[in-house]
């Protein structure tokens, strides 16, 4: 009887020891697993330094320019920062045959919110040739977004209130032999009187 009790106690002790060992191994294994999982999260959660983030955003920043005049498809186009005038001309469908290509610097960088007017050969021949690029390639900042009635293309003139195709043609015809010295001079153009002038006087410049 005593012998059987000793055997039973021994078996219980062995069972307890093995249970403890198994429990310890399970906890250790779980810790290792959690460590690996946390390590993976740390790696995937790495963020760029503030200056690196700003540089990345700067590369993706878009700019918008309005290109008109002697191009096939005038309009507003968006570009990535660092694009040049040649890219804007290409986006607008390329030059018209009448474009004065030598009057502009195709290699210059584009500026956000600028307006670019591509002149025609006729405009170059009848205009001031001393500074072609400054005369015909105008940014919105230079004229505060106003339309220069001495240099604007037909399409640009037609963006003015009350100026349709016939009046735009009349303006271009008038300035081929006369220069607008003030915005009031536009009233000398056939079909443009006080009513039309009052609509566009805050939109034009010379």
Secondary structure, DSSP 8 states (H G I E B T S, - for coil): -HHHHHHHHHHHHHHHHHHHHHHHHHHHHHHHHHHHHHHHHHHHT----HHHHHHHHHHH-EEEEEEEESBSS-EEEEEETT-BHHHHHHHTT-B-TTB-GGGS-TTSB--TT-EEEE-BHHHHHHS--TTHHHHHS--HHHHTT-EETTT--HHHHTTSTT--HHHHHHHHHHHTT---SSGGGGGGSTT--HHHHHHHTTTEE-
